[in-house]
């Protein structure tokens, strides 16, 4: 139950980040530059959560 909830929340967060970046890019200026990094870091959380939940052992979480 918690796993599904976390996946759902990270997906919703990523969608909000994408929409924010879209807004920043449309308005130009420094927002465009900020949006490039924000889209990478804001959407990677879902991948990080997936990786952590699918780790087979504790070292899998920290060593890649």
C-alpha positions as CSV (number, residue, x, y, z in Angstrom):
1,X,0.0,0.0,0.0
2,X,2.7,2.5,1.0
3,X,4.8,1.5,-2.1
4,X,1.9,2.3,-4.4
5,X,1.2,5.6,-2.6
6,X,4.8,6.7,-2.9
7,X,4.9,5.8,-6.6
8,X,1.7,7.8,-7.2
9,X,3.0,10.8,-5.3
10,X,6.3,10.8,-7.1
11,X,4.5,10.6,-10.4
12,X,2.2,13.6,-9.5
13,X,5.3,15.5,-8.3
14,X,7.0,14.9,-11.6
15,X,4.0,16.1,-13.5
16,X,3.9,19.3,-11.5
17,X,7.6,19.8,-12.2
18,X,7.1,19.4,-15.9
19,X,4.2,21.9,-15.9
20,X,6.4,24.4,-13.9
21,X,9.2,24.0,-16.3
22,X,6.9,24.5,-19.2
23,X,5.7,27.7,-17.6
24,X,9.3,28.9,-16.9
25,X,10.4,28.2,-20.5
26,X,7.4,30.1,-21.9
27,X,8.4,33.2,-19.9
28,X,12.0,33.1,-21.0
29,X,14.8,34.9,-19.2
30,X,16.6,33.0,-16.4
31,X,13.6,30.8,-15.9
32,X,14.6,29.0,-19.1
33,X,18.0,28.2,-17.7
34,X,16.6,27.1,-14.4
35,X,14.0,24.9,-16.0
36,X,16.7,22.8,-17.7
37,X,18.2,21.7,-14.4
38,X,14.9,21.5,-12.6
39,X,13.4,19.1,-15.1
40,X,16.4,16.7,-14.7
41,X,16.4,16.8,-10.9
42,X,12.7,17.1,-10.3
43,X,11.8,14.1,-12.5
44,X,14.6,11.8,-11.4
45,X,13.0,11.3,-8.0
46,X,10.6,8.7,-9.4
47,X,13.6,6.7,-10.9
48,X,15.4,7.0,-7.6
49,X,12.4,5.7,-5.6
50,X,12.0,2.8,-8.0
51,X,15.6,1.9,-7.7
52,X,15.6,2.0,-3.9
53,X,12.4,-0.1,-3.7
54,X,13.8,-2.7,-6.0
55,X,17.1,-3.1,-4.3
56,X,17.9,-6.6,-3.3
57,X,20.2,-5.7,-0.4
58,X,21.3,-2.7,1.5
59,X,24.6,-2.2,-0.5
60,X,22.5,-2.1,-3.7
61,X,21.1,1.2,-2.4
62,X,24.5,2.9,-2.1
63,X,26.8,1.2,-4.6
64,X,26.3,1.2,-8.3
